[in-house]
C-alpha cells in the first residue's frame, strides 16, 4: 500500500467538511431532525478524517527510504567530554539506560565494566538492537554506537548523551543496515585488505545457516571465540532469544572491545547485522574471518570505520 501524503489527506477532509456544511444548510430549510442527523454525520466524518490522518503520520514515521533496510546504525565521536563523568561507571550506566528510554527502546539487559585501566565501557541490549559507549577519561573522548530497528529515535538518545557528558564537539555518521536483493546477488566475498590495528567493522552478512543464527547458545559461544581471535580477553556476554525466531547477543572484552550480533533467520537471506569494535593493537579482521566460517555465510558487506575523534574515516567496501 502506498503512503498517503498528509497534505492530500488534509484537503480531502476539508472537502468533505465543506460538502457536509452545504448539506446542513439545506437541511435547515427542511426540518430540525435532519439537521441533527447531519451534525451526527459531520462529527463522524471529522472523526474518521482525523483518525486516518493520525494513523498515516504514525505509519510514515516508521517508513525507511530503502525498503530492504532493517535498521539504522548511528556512530558518534564525542570530544571534550567531562572527565569526571567519563570516569564514573555508575553515571555512564545511568546515562546509557536513560538514553535507551528516551529513544523509545525496550531494555533487555546491560553490562558496565572498566575494560582497561583508562577505559570505561557500557553496553545496553534492547529489543530493537543495542547501544554502547566506550569512554576514555584521560582523553575526554567517548565512542558511542546505537543500532536500532522499529522506529526508535536514535538522534534524541545521542543528543541526551551529549548533554549529560557535556560534550564540546562531536562528529556523527548514520548508516542504513540491511542487505538488498541487488547487493546479495552481486556480492563477492572479500574481507578488508588493510591490516589496520584496531578499529570497527560494520558488517551486513547473509547466507548464514539458519539453525545457527536462531540458537542463542551457539551464537554466544561463537562470538566469545571470535573476539578472542582479536587477541583480547572476554569479560562478559549477554545473549537473548526472540520468539518465535531471532537472536541478539553482545560480548564485552578488554580494552573497550566489543562484538554484537542481531539475526533475522526469518528472512530468505538469513541475514545478520554484526558490529566488531576493537581498540589498541588488536584488529577485527581475524574476528570477521572466523565469524564468516562459523556462521557458514555466503556474502558480506563490510564497512570499516577508524574510530577516534581526530581520525574519523570511513571506507565503504561492497563485498
N, C-alpha and C positions, 0 to 999 in steps of 0.2 A: 504493500500500500504506500502511495506517495505521501510525503509530508506536506500538509497544508501550510500555506503562508498565513501568518497571523493577520496581516492587513486584509487579505482576501476574506477571511472569516469575519472580520470586523465589519466589512462592507455588506456582506450577506445579512448579518444580524440587523444592521441599520435599515436595510431594505425591507426586511420582514416587519420590523417595528413600524416603519412608515406606512406600509400597507395595512397593518392592523389598526393604526390610528385612523386611517380613512374609513375602515370598516366600522370603527366605533362611532365616528361622526354620522355615518349613515344610519347606524342602529339607534342613535339618539332620536332620530326622526321617527323611528318605528315604535319602539317600546323600551321601558326601563329594564325589563327582563333580558332582552337581547344585549343591552349594554353590560349587564352584569356578567353574562356568559362570555362576552367579548373580552372583558377585563381578565377573566379567569384564563381565557385562551392566550391573551397577551402575556400574562405572567408566566404561563407555561412555556411560551416561545422564548421569552427572555431567559428563563432558567436553563432551557436546553442550549441556547446560544452560548451562555456563559460557561456551561459545563463542557461543551465541545471545545471552546476556546482554551479553557484551563487544561484539559487533557492533551490538547495539541501542544501547548507550551511544555508540559511535562515530557511528552514524547520527544520533542525537539531537543530538550536538554540532554537526552541520552543519545542523541544522534552523533555518530562519528563519520567524518568525511570519507574515510576508507571503509567500505563495507566489510573488508576482511580483517579489520583491526579488532583486537581483543582487549586492548587497554592502552593506557598512557604511562610512560616512564619519565618522570621528571628528575633531573640531576641539578644540584645546586652546590656551587663552591662559595663558601661563606668566609669572608676575611674580616679582620678587625673585630673579632668577637670578644666578649667579656671573658677574660682568662679565668676568673674565679668561678663563673658558671660552667665553663668547659671542664673545670677540674672537679666539679661536683656531680658525681654519678647519679645520686638520687634526684637531683634537679634535672639532669638530662632525661632521665626516665620519665619524670613528671611532664616535662615539656613534650616529649615524643608521644606519650599516651594521649595528652590533651590535643595535640595536633591531629591525631587519628580521629578523635571525636569531632573536631571542627571540620574535617574533610567529609564527615558522614560515613566513616568506615566502622566496621564492627570488629573489635579486637578479639583475637583468639588466644594469643599468648605473647610473651615478650621476654627478652633477657638483656641484662645490663652488666657489663664486666669491664675491668681495667685490663685490656688485652696486651698492654705493654707498659713500661714504666711511665711513659708520657703520652699514652693513647687511651682514651675512654670511648667505649663503644656501646651502642644500644640499638637493638632491632625489635620492631614490633610486627608480629604476624597478624594480619587482618583477613577477614573472609574475602576481601577484594584484592588481596595480594600482600604487600609489605611496605614498610618504610623504615629507614635506618639512618643513623648518624655515627660518624667516627670523628671524635674531637681530639685536636692537638693543642692543648692549653699553652704550651711554650711558644707556639706559632700564632696563637689567636685564630686558628683555622679550623673549619669543620666541613666534612664532606657529607652531603645529605642526598639520599636516594628515596624516591617514592614511586612505586609502581602500583597502579590500581586499575580495576575494571568495574563497571557497574555504576558509573555516574558520580564518583567521588570528586570532591573539589580539591585537587592537589594544590592549586595555587593558594587557596585560602590557608591550607595547612602549612605550606612553606613560608608564607608571609607571617604566620603566627610564630614559627620557629625563629625567623629572622628578628622579630621584635623582642622575643624573650632572650635571645643571645646577644642583643644589642649590636647587631651587625653593622659595620661601616660601609662595606661594599660587597657585592655578590655578582655571580655570573650564573645564568640559568640555561638549561638545554632541555627541550621537550622531544621525546622520542615516541613515535607510534609503534606499538608492539603488535605482532601478528604476522602470518605468512599468507600472501596472496597466492592464487592459483598460478599466476604467471611466474612468480618467484620460485614456487615449488617445482614446476615443470621444467624450468630452465636452469636449475641450480646444479652447480658442480662443487663437490666437497673440497674445500681448501681452507686450511687453518691460517692464522695470522703469520705472515712472513717475518715480521720484525721480532727478534728475540729480546723484546724490551723487558727490563726487570721492574716488576710492579705494574700496577695499572688495573683497568677494569675492562671486562668483556661483557657486552650486552648481546645475548645470543638468542635468536629465534631458531628453533630446531624442530624438524618434523621427520616423519617416517620412523618414529620410535616404536618399540614393542609395547603393545597395549597392556599386557599383563604386568609389565614392569612399572610403567608410569601411572598405573592405577593402584599400586601397592605402596602404602606409606612406609612400611618397614624396609622394603627393598630400596626405596628411594633414599631413606635416611642413611642406610649403610653405604650406598654408592656415593652420596655427597660427602660423607665423612672421609671416605677413602680418597675421593677426588681432591679435596682441599689439602690433604696430606701430600699429594703429588706436587703441590706448590712449595713443599718444604716447611710447612707451618703446622703447629700442633692444634688440634681441635679442642675448644673449650667447652662448647655445649651445642646441642641441636634440638630443634622443636619441629616434629612432623605433625601434619593434620590431614585427615581423610575426609573429603566431602562425600555426601551421599546424594545420588547413587554412585557418582564417579568423580574423579579428580583428586589431586593431591597437591598440597603445599608443604614445603619444608625449608627451614632456614638453619644454616650452620655458621656459628661464630668461632673464629680461630684467633690465634695470637697475632700481634702487630696490626690489629684493626682489619684483618682479612675476614671475608665472609663469602658464602655462596648460598644462593636461593634458587628455588625452582617452583614453578607453578605449572601444572599439567592439565591438558584438555584431551583426555582419551576418547571423548565422545565425538570429536571431530574426525573426519576422514583422514586428515593429515597426521593424526596422533601427535598433536603439537605440544611443545613445552617452551616456556619462557624462562631463560636461565640468566642469572646475574652473578658474575665472578669478580670479586674485588680483592686484590692483594696489595700489600704495602711492603716497603723496604726492598730487599734484594730478591724477593720471590716474584715469579712470573706466573701468569694464568694460563699460558699456552699448553703446558703439560696436563693441567687440570681439564682443559677443554677436550683434548685428545682422549683422555681417559673416559670422560663422560660420554662422548660420541660412541665409543666402543661398548661401554656398559649398557647404554640405552638402546643400542643397535639402531642408531639413527642413520637416515639416508642422506639428508640435506641440512645445511646450516646457512644461516645469515648472521654474520658477525660484525659487530661494531666495536672497535677498540677505542677506549677513552683513556687519555692520560690525565690522571687526577692531580690536583694541586692548583692553587689559585693562580700562580704565575705561569703555568704551562697548560692551560685548558685547551686541549687539542683533540679534535675528534676525526677519526679516519673511518669512512664508510667502506666496508668491504662486502660486496654482494657475492656470496659463495654458493 
